């Protein structure tokens, strides 16, 4: 009866947070491409990468917007769990 949270597991979901700029949105595929800074929680450097996102999360988001976002990463793909514009 150990703590499952502390056990390393292949494909375990990880959570990351970063800020970035929206470079593309494909509402038909439910994807958004972000040019983001270093991602805390995952130890990623700055890069441009696409993520899946539910359409309701992308409502009001457009190319060129600066956003704060959070993702769940399963080791293969990232899914946006929160995204919000900031700045002007």
C-alpha positions, 0 to 999 in steps of 0.5 A: 500500500505505497503511494502511487503518485511517487512511483515512476510509471511509463507513460505517466501523465505530466503537467507543464505550464508556459507562456507563448504566442499562438502561431496557428489554430486548426479548429477542424482538427482541434489543435493550436500551435504555440511558440512558447518559452521554457515550460515549467514542470516538464523541463522543456526549453523554448520551442514551437509545438502543436497541442490538442485542445477542446474547441471551447478552450480556443474560443476567443483565442486567435493567431498572434495572441500572447497566452499563458497555458497549461498542458497534460503530457503523456510522453507522446502528445500534449493536451491543453488544459487551460489557456488564457490571453494576456497583455493587449 
